[in-house]
Amino acid sequence: MKVIRRDHYLQRIISLSGNGRVKIITGIRRCGKSFLLNTLFFNYLKEQEIEKDHILYIR
């Protein structure tokens, strides 16, 4: 499976994280919103040594 990184969007989410506000990710169907959060941002959090049980998924 080929992964398109979407670094611009990932960096935008990272720069806005930690301020205590809720983030809303919007876009058309099947544009990669879930992949961005569930895979790319999750991997970033793991790289930052955030424990898995400290990451909350809401589906």
Secondary structure as the mmCIF struct_conf table of DSSP 4:
data_model
#
loop_
_struct_conf.conf_type_id
_struct_conf.id
_struct_conf.beg_label_comp_id
_struct_conf.beg_label_asym_id
_struct_conf.beg_label_seq_id
_struct_conf.end_label_comp_id
_struct_conf.end_label_asym_id
_struct_conf.end_label_seq_id
HELX_RH_AL_P HELX_RH_AL_P1 ASP A 7 LEU A 16
TURN_TY1_P TURN_TY1_P1 SER A 17 GLY A 18
BEND BEND1 ASN A 19 GLY A 20
BEND BEND2 ILE A 28 ILE A 28
TURN_TY1_P TURN_TY1_P2 ARG A 29 ARG A 30
BEND BEND3 CYS A 31 GLY A 32
HELX_RH_AL_P HELX_RH_AL_P2 LYS A 33 PHE A 35
HELX_RH_PI_P HELX_RH_PI_P1 LEU A 36 PHE A 41
HELX_RH_AL_P HELX_RH_AL_P3 PHE A 42 GLU A 47
TURN_TY1_P TURN_TY1_P3 GLN A 48 GLU A 49
HELX_RH_3T_P HELX_RH_3T_P1 LYS A 52 HIS A 54
#
